[in-house]
Amino acid sequence: MFKNSFFSLLFLCSATAVFGQIKKDTIALSEITLKGSPINNVLQNTASSVSVITTADINKSDGIILTPVLNKIPGVTMQQGAFNTNRITIRGIGARSQYGTNKIKAYFDGIPLTSGEGETTIDDIDLASIEKIEIIKGPNSTSFGSNLGGVIQLFSRETPLLESFGKSTITFGSFGLLQQRLSAGYSDSQTNVFTSFTDLQSDGFRANSSYNRKSLNLHGKQKIGSAGTLSFLGTFTRLKAFIPSSINETDLKNNPEKAAATWAAAQGFESYDKFMFGLGYDHQFSEKWSIQTSVFSNFKDAYEPRPFDILDEKTNAAGFRSNVNYKDQLFSLPFELSFGTELLTEKYEYSLFKNLYQSQPGLGSIKGDEFSAIKQNRNYTNYFLQMELWISEKLHLETGVAFNTTKYSLEDVFKNNSGGQKMPFTFGNVWSPRVGFSYKVSKGKNIFTSVSKGFSVPSVAETLTPEGQINTDLKPEIGWNYELGFKGNWLKNKVYTEVTFYTTQIENLLVARRTANDQFVGINAGSSSHTGFEFLVNYKLLELTQFKITPYFSGAVNTFKFKEFLDGNADYSGNQLTGVPEKQFNFGVDLNIKNGFSVNTSFRTIGKIPLNDANTKYSERYSLLDIKTTHVFTILKILRTEMNAGVNNALDTKYAANILPNAVGFGTAAPRYFYPGNPVNFYGGFSVSYVF
């Protein structure tokens, strides 16, 4: 009954909307200025494949998670097993990560969201605080260190100029979803401040999957004189999220709501308090010289009861990033030079305790004796040089080089027999050069090509042997990336297209060898080839005074292979890369009406995914349909009100939203490869803002 009424509401909103009016867009996608790189440029002229996600794109989703937004980007895949269980891969890199995202660097307003050992978490950032996301695919930037897969940069939402507001938002939905948010902003000619507090709760679709996250964000800018700008950012997150973990194929088909038996019995969860702070200063010395500098720090105190142990951990990190830009002419040709550094030092310590949950069934995890305690220091230093040169009015050159050093050290505090602090282990010095060209074929149409080298260092967990020692034989993964692409506007800017061909060749391929249930070690086991084709089409099909219809179509077709892969006695050379689909397509239609109605539809298809290196098991191909309708109107001329309703997975597809690569069944248990995706689920909400 509710489902039929809901679809009737969607249809009614769509039909009613046709009688309104709408404004025309004034800024084309290709004209957006990218601000993530030390040298700013417009998207059209960049000699690489960069994707931009705007506030409007984020608002087309439920506003809870980034997964459906990122999965519209060709070449990017985000698998989401739960709110706190996800993995992001770019062009197949990072697909074999066991429990999270690595080999991809992420920043929020220039502050690293990636830890000192390369693990990235972006789901702590409330979507209401994000104004824009820029994604550099592959090792196409020399200024961000270890990022073989690419760089994801989030930028905070600013209060509109000379405007102040207060806003209250509530969203509710299936499986006990409830999100409450309070936000406010202030802006004048010198100051811009934005803050928000969000409380997100969900019972979850599966057993043992309840979730609660409270987050506070405060960021702003203050002009200092006529040439300087001071910026600040502070975020606090408190999370408690239960973990249902993965299940086997039989349960995926017959009982996807269940949790893994051991995790359900232990009532396993993760909880933490996390704080991040950054302070930046930009100064324009003259028309030629400028500097951008920031200092940042973060702290995390976490506790995670798991069936096999209880983890108590703390992380402290501090860093510095700065770049100096010089803009002039070189041999009468316009050019800009940027050189700088990024430094990070991180202290990490953890203790492991026995979990006695089996001794008293029904009580969940019970903390037993401590059996391990480790302190780790992680440090990296990255120096970079970047230059852009306009060789002619049509030909644009981008080039640069980076130099990186990463060090780990480890002390066994529990045994206290390792002779104290071990000497730091380093992966050596890594040089990463890049060169790219962009050529303007005609107005609004550019072809580009680039060659770049990137790398990713192993995480500390991957460097450890089963005995807890650092494996000094491990090497960083090294990859050479080659790209050829086209960006173009057609039909008087009604159609925007992007097409990219690429190949990335990776050596010293780092793989996870499973040694026990939920435990693994890293090894360099060969090389892989990542070759693919990506495309994007945005089309303003109908743009009238009253309404606008904009369909879009994007996709990626890839060939990801192990070139050489020897794991013990097994030879997987030539097999398809584990954990990532070879085909992914996205299609949608946006209908916008001037009187405040809009309808957004998104249909995406994910190809089958190899579940193990032997390619003997694959997940099933699936398609998802999401629909959202929104009505924005004003009450008493001062209260801007928004009402929305939507449905995710409208076709009620049964699918695996995330997979655990190379899962192994121990004893008589079947391998637990799958994290089930939510069935059809609904949401709705409203917000009221007072602008003054």
Secondary structure by P-SEA (a helix, b strand, c coil): caaaaaaaaaaaaaaaaccbbbbbbcccccccccccccccccccccccbbbbbcaaaaaacccccaaaaaaacccbbbbbcccccccccccccccccccccccbbbbccccccccccccccccccccccccbbbbbcccccccccccccbbbbbbbbbccccccccbbbbbbbccbbbbbbbbbccccccbbbbbbbbbbbbccccccbbbbbbbbbbbbbbbccccbbbbbbbbbbbbbbbbbccccccccccccccccaaaaaacccccbbbbbbbbbccccccccbbbbbbccccccccccccccbbbbbccccccccbbbbbbbbcccccbbbbbbbbbbbbbbbbbbbbbccccccccccccccccbbbbbbbbbbbbbbbbbbcccccbbbbbbbbbbbbbbbbbcccccccccccccccccbbbbbbbbbbbcccccccccccccccccccccccccccccccccccccbbbbbbbcccccccccccbbbbbbbbbbbbccbbbbbbccccccccccccbbbbbbccbbbbbcccccccbbbbbbbbbbbbbbbccbbbccccccccccccccccbbbbbbbbbbbccbbbbbbbbbbbccccccccccbbbbbbbbbbbbbbbbbccccccccccccccccccccccccccccccccccccccccccccccccccccbbbbbcc
